[in-house]
Structure formats: C-alpha cells, structure tokens
C-alpha cells in the first residue's frame, strides 16, 4: 500500500501505520479520535489508468484510490456502478434540474455495500475470519452478505426495535443476529466492547477508517457521471455522518486532481428526531443526543463521524437542514409516483430536504441538483405502506371497477 501514507487523527493530527488494525486515536477518550486515511496522490495517479468514459461496472474501477493491497482479491458482490437517472417530473415539481443517484441498486440494496466491500477486503488482508458491527439493519445485512461471500463468520448487534424486514437478510446470509435490549447507541457500544474482547474485525463505519474510503466511491462515480455538467448541489441524508463525508471526499478528490472541472456544494439532511450533526454544524448550544425517527437508517443519537460530516459541509460551502417524519414519508411517496424509484425513508430524506431547501431559498429555482438515494424501499415495507396509502378492496365484479373509473 505505498499509495497510502498514514492514518491521521482528525482531532490532534497524530499519525498511525495504515498496515495495522486500529480504529481510533488512543489519545482521546472513547471513539472521539476518528482517523482519516491520507494518500500519496502522485502514486495514486500512477496506478490509475481507467478511462473516465461513464462505463462503471463496479466501484473497483477506482481500486487505485482504495486503501487495499494489490496482492489480495477483493471481497465483492459487484457493488457500485449504480445509475444516475434524470428526474424531470420530480424536478419540475420542485423547480430544479434534478438527477437521482439510485444506490438502492447495490447488491444488498444499500449504499453501505461500497464500504463493506472495502472493509471485508481489509479483513482478508489482516487475516481475521470473524467480523462484526452494530446496525439498525442495513449495515448488518450488508456485512452479512459480504461475509457469506468471503467465507467469514459474522456476528451482528442490532437494537431490539430494528425492522424485521432488515433482519431477514442477515439471517438468510447465515449471520448470528443479536438483538440488544436497548438503543442503537447501546448496541454500538457493545459491539466496540466485544471487538476489544475477542479481536473480531469491526465494520462500524464511523470508527473503521477504511469504511469511509469505500463510501467515497459514490463521489468518484458521480464526478465521472456528471463530468461536464457538475451539479450545483449534491444532497445526502446524514446519520453517523460517514456517507456525506465519503461522497464529498471522493468528488472533490477528482476535482483537486483535475479529473473533473469542479465540485458541488453539499446539502446534508437529518430527521428532526435525530439532529446532532445539524445542531453541531449550526453551533447550537444544546446538541440533541437522541434518536427517534421513522428513518431508522439515520436514527443515530450520538454520531461518531460528526467532524468529517461538518467538514464536508463547510469545505463545500454547503448547508444542512432538518425534516419531519411526515415530510420524509411524503417524499418517499413523491419520489415513487413521479420517477418510479422506490426508496426507504432514509433514502427519501434527501428529497424531503431538497423540497424544504427550495421553500427556504437555500436552493434556488433552476439550480442543478443530484440527490442520492441510499437504500431501497424493500428495506422497510411497513413505512412504505404508511407513505403510499391503503389498498382498496373490491368485489370480483366489473361493476365495482366501473363505479370507480367509469365506463369504457
């Protein structure tokens, strides 16, 4: 890994060897000392010989940018290479030039597959055969799928109220799923304890420094897919803060290396019931460390990657805002009926945020915008039924149909 220089603490700047298993800087209590992967970009460019022609079959097109060795086969299910779709009907409704990056098309139905592919490849490099994480459901399913693919044992910690639909996946993939009688944050703390106790490899996105590096491939792809037509705004939902941080890092890397002309402003969207990153970015005196939202994938009371998320917003000249659960569910329905894209609540949250940003004048009429859908609606069908409305029962009689729609 001669293209990876160091792991650098985001708080104190201390540096650590990237060839070791380390999660956070030990100079800080708990998991506050988040590490950043630093690269020798001259070496990265020497390694990167792929044409930026829009043909993206998987995220491994950008292997030269990823912190993995050349002599280990990646653990992959073909993640990445997701479509960027024009969204003219929804764009007209919101008054913007709109495109949608549908990362619900990833192998387990979620953007997190990008990160899991990289972290599982690192686990293979380190020779560790048991992997773990804490999750509200999506990361658990992702890790379990890739663990099955790579032949790892997988042990997962989820909050007791995680949606059943999300737990079905990891069970089918053969993982041990342990439902913690408590919140996501309590499940997270327990997963860190068992990592230290047993030496399992931990996929937790905020503290595993290589996770964000996988997520940043969504930024690489977007930079390639929008080359010559870079959007004014790139919109992500925010939970732990890793996804928006990764998307920004990938996109602005390509801009800094003159592979594309420019980088967009970032718009980060949180639910009102889980607002800690937004509160920190806007320097509120009382940061709410609670999590209560229908968008369970971003239901995080104590985000571990607030520093990187706020840096992405600040460096890009971006903004953050909050939306209600009702606005999220309305956006899920709006996205589906205008563009045929089925998103889980967290995946529809950027649409809700864009709608509010237009109302508040943050995003102006006619601006070019890309929203990133991070997960498929199949992850949470119960919420989808709340968003979409009720099924209408009828008798098996043509007259019932005529009564509803009129005659031919």
N, C-alpha and C positions, 0 to 999 in steps of 0.2 A: 504494500500500500504506500508506495513512495509518493503518490499524489495527495495523501492525507498528511498534513503537517502535525496537527495536535488536536486535543480536546481542551477547549478553553472555558473556564468558569465565566458565566455571564455576570456574576456579581463582583468578583475580585480579580479576574484575569489570570488566576493560576492555571498552569498547563499540565496535561496528563498524557501519557502514552496511549495512542489510539489502538494499540495492539493488545491492550489488557481489557478485562471485564471490569468496568467501572460505570456507575450510574450517575452520581452527583459528586460535587466537590466536598470533601470531608471537612473543609474549613468552616462550613456553615451548618446550622442545626437542621435536622430533618432532611427534607429533599429540596431545600431552597437553592442550593448551589447547582443549578441546571448547567449542563455542559453544551458547548457549541462545537461542531466539527469544523475545523479550519483546513482549507485546501491550498495546495500549490497549483494555481490555475495555469501556469505555463505547462506544467506536466499534464494537467487535465486536458488542455487543448492539444497537446502532442498525442494523447491517447484517443481523442475523439475524432473519428473520421466518417461519421454518418452524415448523409445529406439531409438538410432541413427542408424536405420536399413535401411535408404533410403526410407521408406514409409512416404511420406509427403503429406498429403491430403489438408492441408491449412497452412497458416502461424501461425494459432492459436495452432499448435503443440508446439510453443515456447511461449505460453502465460505466462509461469513463468518468462520469460525475459522481458515482456512488461509492461509498466507503467500504468496498469489498475487494478481496484479493482476486487476482486473475486465475489462480490455480484451483478454485473451488467452484463447482457447479452451483448456480443459484437455485434456491427453493422457489419454484414459481408455478402458478396456475394460469399464466398468461395475463397477469394484471396490467392495467394501463391500456393505452391506445383507445380510450373512450371517445365517443363522438362529441364534436362541438356543433350544436344544432341551431340554425336560425329559428327565432321565435317571433314571427311577425305579428301574429294575433295577440299574443300577450304583450308584446312591445307596443302595439298600437293602444291597447287598453291602459298601459302605464305611461305612455308618452315618451318612450325611449327607443333607440335602436338596440334590440335585445338579441343576445345569443345565450344558449344554455349548454353548459358542460355537464353531461349526464354521467356522473361517476357511479351511479347505481348499476351501471352495466358491468362493473368489475366482478370477478369470479364468485365471491360470496355476497355480492350485492352492495358493496360499500367501498368508499374511497380508502378506508383503512387498509385494504389489501395491498396498497402500494407500500405502506410502511411495514406490513407483516412480511412481505417478500424479502425485504432487506434485512429485517431483524432475524428472520429464520435462517437466512444465508450466513449472518454473523454467528448464530448459534452453531451452525455446521462448522464454521471456521474455528470456533473456540472448542469444538469437540464436546459440547454439552447436549445431552439427549433428553432432558426434561425441561419443558417450557411452561411459563405461567403468565397470567396477567389478571388484573381486575377490570371489570367491564360492566356497563349497563346492558350489554347484549351484543353489539356489533363487533367490537374488538374480540370478544370471546369467540364468536362464530368465525371470524377471520383467522384468528390464531389456530383454532381447532382444525379448520380446513387445511391450512398450510402445514400444520404439524402432521396431519394424516399424510399429506403429500410427501413430506420429508422424512417420515418414519420416527417422529418424536413422540414421547409421552407428553400429554397436555393436561394441566390441572388449572381450573378456572375458578375465580371468585367473583360472584355476581351478587348485587343486592337482592333481597328476597322479593321485591316487587318488580323485578325485571320482566318485560313482556314475554309471555310463553312462546310466542312465535319466534322470538330471537333465541330462545334457549333450545328450540327444537334442532336448529342447525348444529351447534356444537355436540349435542347428544348423538345425532346421526353420524357425525365425524368421529365419534368414539372418545371424546374427551371426558374427564371427570369434571362435572359441574357442581360446585359447592355454593349453595345459596346462603349467603350470610344474613343473619337476622339483624339487619341494620341498613344504613345508607350506603351509597356508592363510595363515599369518602371512607367509611369504616371498612368496606371491602378492600379498598385501595391500600389502606394502612396495613391490613392483614397480609395482603399479597407481598408487600415490601418486607414484612417480618419473616415470612416463610422463605423469601428469596435469600435473606441473610442466613437463615437457619439451615436450609437444605442445599443452597448453591444452585438452585434452578435458574434458568435464564429468563429474565423478566422482560416482557414485551411492553410494559406500561409506557405509553407514548411520551408522556411528559418528562420522564426521567431516563429512559433509554435514549442516549444521544443519537443513535443511528435511526430511530424511528422517524424523526422529522425529516431526515435525509431522503427516506423513501417517499414521504408525502410531498416533498418539493418537486417530484417528477410531474405532478399535476401542473405546476408552474412552468416547467420545461415544455410540456405538451402545449399548454395554452400559448406560450411565447411562439412556438413553431406554428400552431394553428391560426394565430392572428397576425403573423408576420405581414407587415404592410398595412395592417388595419388594427393596430393596438387599441383596445377599448379605453375609454376614459376611466371606467370603474370596473373593478373585479370584486364580486360580493361573495363572502363566505359566512356561514354560521360559526359561532365560537362556543366551545365547551371548555376543554382544558387549554385551548389556545394553540395547539400544535399544528392544526390544519392550515389556519390562516398564516401562521409563521412559515410553514413549509412552502405554501403556494407563493408567498411573496419572495422567499429566498430563491426559489427556482426561477421565477420570472425575471427578477432584477439581476440575477447572475448572467442570464443570457443578454440582458441589456448592457450590463457592465462590460461584458466580453465582446460587445458589438456584433453579436449574433442576431439581434433584433434591434430596432431603432430606439425603442422607448419602453417604459414600464407603466402600468396603470396605477391609479390611486386605489387603495384597499378600503372596502366598506365591511366592517365586522358587525354581525348582528347576533344579539343574545336575547333569550327569553327574559321577560320581566321577573320570572321566578328563579333565575339563575344568572345574575347580572354582575358578577365580581370583576370580570375583565373590563367591562364598560365602566363600572364605578371607578376602577383604578385609573383607566385612561383619562377619565374626566375629573380625576383628583377629588372625588367625593370624600368627605371626612369619614363617613361610616360605610365601609365596603361590606355589602351583604354577603356573608358566607353561608348562604342557604341554597337549596336546590329543590324547586317544586314546579315542574312544567310538564306539559304533555309531550314535549320534545325530549324524550328520555336520553337520546344520544348526546345531548348537550346539557343534561341536567347535572351540573357539577358545581358544588358549593365552594370548594377550595381548589381553583385551577392551579396546576403546578407549572404551567408554562405561560403565566401572565406576562413575564418580562419579554419573552420573544414575541408574543402577540402584540403587545403595546408598541414594541419596536417596529414591527411591520406596519402598524397603523401610522406611527409618527414618521418613519422614514419615507413612506409613500405619500405623505400629505393627506392621509385618509381620515376616516371618521368611523365612529361606532354609534349604534343606537339600540333601543330595546323595543320588543314587540310582545303583545299579549298572546296567550294561548289561543284565544278566539281568532286573532289575526293570523296566527300560524295555520290553524285548521282551514281558514278561509283561503289562504294562499295555496294550501295543498289541493283544494278543490279547483281553484282558479288555474293552477298550472296544468292539472289534469284535463279540464274541459276545454282549455284554449289550445294546448300543444300536445296532448296525449302523452304527457310524461308523468309517471306515477312515482311520487316521492314520499318517503316517510316524513314525519313532522320536522325533524331537524334538517332534512334535505329541502323542504319547502320554506324553511325560515328565511333564507336569503331573498326569496320572492316577497315575503311579508316585509322584510327590511327595506327592499327597494321601493315598494309601494309607499311606505312611510317616509323614506328619504325624498321621494318626489313631493309628497304632501308638505314636508318641512323645508323644501327648497335646497336640500343638500345635493341632490342630483337634479340637474336642470333638464327641461324639455329638450329632446333631441340628442341628449348625451348617448354615447355608445357604452353599453353595459354588458358584461358577462356575469351570469350567476352560476354558481357551482352547486349542483345537486349532489349531496354526499352519500345518499343511500336510497335504495328502492323502497316503495311503499309496501312491498311484500313483507318488510320487516315488522310492520305494525298495522295489521289489518283492522284491529279494533278502533284505532284512531282514524283510520281511513273511512270507516263506516260513519264515524261522527262527522267527518269532513264532508262526505259525499251525500249524506241523507239516507232516507229509508227506501227499502224495496217495496214496490206497490203490489199487493196481492190482487189477482183477478181470477174469475172462474174460467174454466176451459170453454169459453163461449165467445164467438165472434162479436156478439152484441156488446160485450164488455169493452172490446177494443174500439168498436165504432163509437161507443159512448165517450171514450177518452179522446180519440183522434178525429172523429167524424168519418163520414162515408168516403168511398173512393171517388 
